[in-house]
Amino acid sequence: MGDLQLRSLRRDDIDRVCGIESRITGHSRKGFLEKRFAAEAESPDGFVTCAAVRDGKLAGYAIARIQEGEFGAQGAVAALDVVGIDPDAQGEGIGKALLAEMERRMKALGIGTLRTQVDWGSPAMIRFFSSTGFLLAPAQVLERDTSPLREEPGGDDYESLSRDRVPVRSMKEDDLAAAVRIDRKLTGRDRSAYYDAKLREMLTESGIRVSLVAEEDGFVVGFVMARVDFGEFGKVDKAAILDTIGVHPGFAGSGIGHALLSQLFLNLATLQVETVLTQVSPENIGLQRFLYACGFHPSQRLMLNKTIS
């Protein structure tokens, strides 16, 4: 592999990374990558990055966002959503060297799981991750388009559900405490740190508020947290990631969850976002049933995990 050096990514790597991405995918993700580099610079503790430099030239890169609490998971994981090797340097072991260094850095941080997604129609990527020890994860990726949601099959109460019966508005910083209280009632855990991080991400990274709360008599009784995705996991179509949804147990079955998703889909469609993606664990049968009833279906994207020993 010649003189291969492994180091952290730097801000001045952005143009080279964008050039490699364009050669690999045929599309430019400069806007997304600039946001990702800026987010890493502002919150370096929230990411693990690595650059492979051969003969003084950037030949590969990887970026993983540290997640703790997304989709109801316990413990911290590193979500690898940006990885690329210069086409002129592929097949020379640089990708495996990159992942090995990422795993070393994760281990030093006490993070034991590396997670990624890969499209079923990308056999080369599936082979690569399989060869580096990734296994199919039990969690399932679900997706849905942003067409209007109806409360009941064949019903026509979308407008009254989302706008009239249940007041829904954009989430504000002051809503954090209410979201934490609802989540604690649902999970039995205090995930204040997770929600604080998600709120900071919502307010500073995306620039577009797509997280919502539902109110009853002026009190927050439900919330949904989502972020606009312009390129994670190699997707070039506009998508949104639904991270968390919660409804106060005292209002279960009253349509709060449907109202939140109804307004979320409406807002995303207005922004010309086409798809909503989320993850659900197999033991969360109630959430699976709810999401399927709201039009979600299995995605063609596979969730892969690797345990770092």
N, C-alpha and C positions, 0 to 999 in steps of 0.2 A: 504493500500500500504506500510505499514511499515514506516520507517523513510526515507521519500523521500526528497532529496535535489535537487534543480535546480541551476545550475551554468553554466558559459561559458565553452565550450570545451577547453582543454589544449593540448599542443603538446604531453605530456606523455599519452594521452588517445588513441593514434593512434593504438597501438597493440590491445587494447580491442575492439575498433570500427571495426578494420579489422576482428577480430574473430567473432563478431556478424554478420557482413556483410556476411561472408563465411557461417555461419550457416543458415542465412535467404535465400540467393540466391544460395548456392552451388558453388559459384565462388569467387575467390579472386579479390578484387579491390584495392589491396595495393598500386600499382603504382599511380592510380588516387587519392586515398585518401591522400597519402603522398604529392602530388602536391597541393591538396586542402588545407591541413593543412598548407603547406608552404606559399601558397598564402594568407591565412587568417592571418598568422603571419606577413607577410610583409605589408599587407594592411588591418588592422583590421577594418577600417571604411567601407570597401567594403563588409562586411559580417555580418550576425546575426547568432550566434550559441548558442546552449543550450545543456547541458548534464543533464540527470536524474541519480542521484546516490541514490541507495537504500541500506541501511545497509553497506555503505562504498564501494559498488561495482557499476561500471557503468552499468546501465540497459537500457539506451536509449539515443539517440542523434538526433540532427537536425541541418542542416546547410542550410542557405539561402544566396544566393548571391544577393547583392543590385544592381539592374539594373536601368538605366535611359537612355532611348532612344533606346533600342534594338527593332528591328522590327518596328521602327517608332513611338513607344509609347511615350506619353507625361507624365512627372512626374516619380517619383521613385516608383519601386515595389520591393518586396523581392521574389526571385524565389527559392522556396524550392526544392532542388534537391538531398539532402541526408537526409534520415530519417530512423531510425531503432529502434526496441525494441528487447531486448534479448528474444528469443523464450520461455525461462523459465519464463519470466515476462509479457508475452502478456496476454491481457484480464483483466488487473488489473487497467486500467485507466491511465497508465503511458504516453501513446501516447497523450491523451487529455491534460494531465498536461503539457507535453512538448510544444504542440502547443499554449496553453494558455500563457505560459511564453514567447514563441517566439513573440506572438502578443503584449504582454505587452512591450517587448523590441522594437518592431517596432514602436509602438505608441509613445514611448519616443523619437524616432528618427524622428518622423513626417512622417512615411511611412504608407500609408493607404491601401495598397493592398498586399495580400499574394497570390502568384501564384504557381501552381505546374502542373505536368503532370502525368497521370496515364494510363497504358495500358488497353484497353477495355477488355483484357483477364484476368484481375486481379480483380475479383469481391470483394474480401476481402478489397483491398485498396480502391476501389470505395465506398464501404459501410462505411469505416472508414472516408474518407474525407467528404462524405455526412453527416455523423453524427456529424461532427465538423463544419458544416456551409458552406462548399464549394459549389459553384454552377458552372454549366457548363458555361465557358466563351465564348463570341462571336467569339474570335479569333480561327482560324483553324490551325492545325498542318499539314504541307505538307511534303512529303518526296519523294526522288528519289534515284535510285542507281547511281553509278558513271560510268556507261557506256557512251561512247562518245555521245556528243550532235551534232545534225545536225540542220543546220539553217532552212531548210525546210523539211517537211515530205517526205521521200524517197530520199532526196538529198545526195550528197556524197562530200560535201565541208568542212567537219570537219577540215581536215588538213590545208587547205588554210585559213579558217576563223580564227582559233586560232593561227596560227604560221606566216602567211604571210601577210594577208590583214590588220590586226589590231595588232600592237605591244602590247603585254601584258607581264608584268614582276611582280616580287614580290614587295609588298609594303615596302617602307622604311620610316624611321622616318621623312625624309624631305618631304614626300608626305602628311603629315597631313593637312597642310594649304590648299592644293588643294582639299582634300576630304571635308573639312569644307566649302569651297566656293561652291562646287557643291551641297552639302547638303542644304546650305542656299538658293540657287536658287530653289531647289526642294520643300523645306518645308516652306520657309519664316522664319525659326528660326535659331538662332545661337546655335549650339550644340557642341561648341568647347570642353567643359568639357567631354562630352560623347566620342568624338573621341579620345581625349587625353587618357582617361581611356582604351578604346579599344586597342589603339596602345600599351600602356604599357603592357596590357594583352597579346597581340600578341607577343611582343618581349621578355617577361620575363616568362610567365607561360607555354605556350604549348611547347616551344623549337622547334616548326616546323612552318615555315611561310606558311600559306595557304591563306593569304590575298594578293590581286593583284590589280594592276592599269593598265588601258589602256591608251595609248598615241596617240596623233595626232600631227605631226610636233613638237615633243619634249615636248608637253604640256599634262598634265594629264586631260583626258576627261571623265574618268569613273573609278569606283573602286568597289571591292567586299571585304567584311571583313567576314572571317570565322575562326572557331577554331576547332581543332581536339578534339573530345569527346571520352574518353575511359571509360565512366561509369556514366555520369549524368543521373538522373531520372531512375536509375536501369538498364540501358542498358549495356550489357557486350560485344556486338559486336562493332567493331570500327565504329564510326560515326563522322560526322562533323556537326557543327551548323553554318548555314548561317545567320549571324546577320543583315547585311546591304548590299544593292547594290544600286549604284547610277550612273546615266549617265547625263552629262551636257545637259540641255534642247536643246542647239543648235545642239547636235548630236543625238537627239532622232530619232529612226527609221533607224539608219545607221549601226546597227549590233554590236554596242559596247557591249551591255548587253550580247548578245549571245556569243561574243568572250570571255568575262570575264568568263562566266559559262563554256564554252568549255574548257578553260585552267584550270579552277578550278577542273572540273571533272577529267581531265587528270592527274593533279598533285595528287589528292586524290587517284585515282586508283593506281598510282605508289607507293603510301604509303600503299597500301592494305586497305585503308578505303573503306567501302562497301556502306555506306548510307549517304545522306545529308538530314538534317532536317531543316525546317524553320517554321516561323509563319507568318500569314497574316491576317489582320483585314478585316471584311466583307465590309467595305466602300472603301477599296483600290482595286477597281475593275480592274484598269489598271495593277497593280502588279499581281493580281490573274491571269489575262489573260496571262500575260507574263510567269509566272511560269508554268502554265498548258501547254502552248505551248512548254516549255522546258522540258516537261516530268514529272513534279511533279504531285503528286496525293494525295488525303486525306490519312493521316496516321491513324493507328488504335490507336493512342494515343490521349487522351482527354485532353484539356486544362481546368483547373479548377481555379477559382478565389474566394477569400474571402475578403470582405471589412472589414477593421478593424475600428470599431467605437469607 
